[in-house]
């Protein structure tokens, strides 16, 4: 919450059943230059936490695509450099790969 270089919002949602404590937290957040909002009772806190966890639900597909491309690329590299050319035997394949790096 300290850095605003990534473009994240500075909103703080406060949920509590105790109105005095909620007002103090909102005041403190506003003194720290955050946009504090009264979110309601403590029951709202569960929804706020769930919303934060589901902030990036669309990231699942790009991550899967990235891993598939990575696995295909690694398999291709393994095939082209070690299986097709047969530079080393199978029992020393991974040792040779690590030493080459």
The 8 nearest C-alpha neighbors of each residue, nearest first, counted from 0:
[[1, 2, 9, 3, 7, 8, 33, 10],
 [0, 2, 3, 9, 4, 31, 33, 7],
 [3, 1, 4, 0, 5, 7, 6, 9],
 [2, 4, 6, 5, 7, 1, 0, 8],
 [3, 5, 6, 2, 7, 1, 8, 0],
 [6, 4, 3, 7, 2, 8, 0, 1],
 [7, 5, 4, 3, 8, 2, 9, 0],
 [8, 6, 5, 3, 9, 4, 0, 2],
 [7, 9, 10, 6, 3, 0, 34, 11],
 [8, 10, 33, 34, 11, 7, 0, 3],
 [11, 9, 34, 8, 35, 33, 12, 36],
 [12, 10, 35, 34, 36, 13, 9, 33],
 [11, 13, 36, 38, 35, 37, 10, 14],
 [12, 14, 37, 38, 36, 11, 21, 15],
 [13, 15, 38, 39, 41, 40, 44, 43],
 [16, 14, 41, 40, 17, 21, 39, 13],
 [15, 17, 40, 41, 18, 14, 39, 21],
 [16, 18, 15, 20, 19, 21, 40, 22],
 [17, 19, 21, 20, 16, 22, 15, 23],
 [20, 18, 22, 21, 17, 23, 24, 16],
 [21, 19, 23, 22, 18, 17, 24, 15],
 [20, 22, 18, 24, 19, 23, 15, 17],
 [23, 21, 25, 19, 20, 24, 26, 18],
 [24, 22, 26, 20, 25, 21, 27, 19],
 [23, 25, 27, 21, 26, 22, 28, 20],
 [24, 26, 22, 28, 35, 27, 23, 29],
 [27, 25, 23, 29, 24, 28, 22, 30],
 [28, 26, 24, 30, 25, 29, 23, 31],
 [29, 27, 31, 25, 33, 30, 26, 35],
 [28, 30, 32, 33, 26, 31, 27, 35],
 [31, 29, 27, 32, 28, 26, 33, 25],
 [30, 32, 28, 29, 33, 27, 26, 34],
 [33, 31, 29, 30, 28, 34, 9, 35],
 [34, 32, 29, 9, 28, 31, 35, 10],
 [33, 35, 10, 11, 9, 29, 36, 32],
 [36, 34, 11, 25, 33, 10, 12, 28],
 [37, 35, 12, 38, 13, 11, 34, 25],
 [36, 38, 13, 39, 12, 14, 35, 25],
 [39, 37, 14, 13, 12, 36, 43, 40],
 [40, 38, 14, 37, 43, 15, 41, 13],
 [39, 41, 15, 16, 14, 42, 43, 38],
 [40, 42, 15, 14, 43, 44, 16, 39],
 [43, 41, 40, 44, 45, 46, 14, 39],
 [42, 44, 46, 41, 45, 40, 47, 39],
 [45, 43, 47, 41, 42, 46, 14, 48],
 [46, 44, 48, 43, 47, 42, 49, 41],
 [45, 47, 49, 43, 44, 48, 50, 42],
 [48, 46, 44, 50, 49, 45, 43, 51],
 [47, 49, 51, 45, 50, 46, 44, 52],
 [50, 48, 46, 52, 51, 47, 45, 53],
 [49, 51, 47, 53, 48, 52, 46, 54],
 [50, 52, 54, 48, 53, 49, 47, 55],
 [53, 51, 49, 50, 54, 48, 55, 56],
 [52, 54, 50, 51, 56, 55, 49, 48],
 [53, 55, 51, 52, 56, 50, 49, 57],
 [54, 56, 57, 53, 58, 52, 59, 51],
 [57, 55, 53, 58, 54, 59, 52, 60],
 [56, 58, 55, 59, 60, 61, 54, 53],
 [57, 59, 56, 61, 60, 55, 62, 63],
 [58, 60, 62, 57, 61, 63, 56, 55],
 [59, 61, 63, 62, 58, 64, 57, 65],
 [62, 60, 64, 63, 58, 59, 65, 57],
 [61, 63, 65, 59, 60, 64, 58, 66],
 [64, 62, 60, 66, 65, 61, 67, 59],
 [63, 65, 61, 67, 62, 66, 68, 60],
 [66, 64, 62, 68, 63, 67, 61, 69],
 [67, 65, 69, 63, 68, 64, 70, 62],
 [66, 68, 64, 70, 69, 65, 71, 63],
 [69, 67, 71, 65, 66, 70, 72, 64],
 [68, 70, 66, 72, 67, 71, 73, 65],
 [71, 69, 73, 67, 72, 68, 74, 66],
 [70, 72, 74, 68, 69, 73, 75, 67],
 [71, 73, 69, 75, 70, 74, 68, 76],
 [74, 72, 76, 70, 75, 71, 77, 69],
 [73, 75, 77, 71, 76, 72, 70, 78],
 [76, 74, 78, 72, 73, 77, 79, 71],
 [77, 75, 73, 79, 78, 74, 80, 72],
 [78, 76, 74, 75, 80, 81, 79, 73],
 [77, 79, 82, 75, 76, 81, 80, 83],
 [80, 78, 76, 83, 77, 81, 75, 82],
 [81, 79, 77, 78, 76, 84, 82, 83],
 [80, 82, 85, 77, 84, 78, 86, 83],
 [81, 83, 78, 85, 84, 79, 80, 77],
 [84, 82, 79, 85, 78, 81, 80, 86],
 [83, 85, 86, 81, 82, 80, 79, 78],
 [86, 84, 82, 81, 87, 83, 88, 80],
 [87, 85, 84, 81, 88, 80, 82, 83],
 [86, 88, 85, 92, 91, 89, 81, 95],
 [87, 89, 91, 90, 92, 85, 86, 81],
 [90, 88, 92, 91, 87, 93, 82, 85],
 [89, 91, 88, 92, 93, 87, 94, 95],
 [92, 90, 94, 89, 88, 93, 95, 87],
 [93, 91, 89, 95, 94, 90, 88, 87],
 [94, 92, 96, 95, 91, 97, 90, 89],
 [93, 95, 97, 91, 96, 92, 98, 90],
 [94, 96, 98, 92, 93, 97, 91, 99],
 [97, 95, 93, 99, 94, 98, 92, 100],
 [98, 96, 94, 100, 99, 95, 93, 92],
 [97, 99, 95, 100, 96, 94, 93, 92],
 [98, 100, 96, 97, 95, 94, 93, 92],
 [99, 97, 98, 96, 95, 94, 93, 92]]
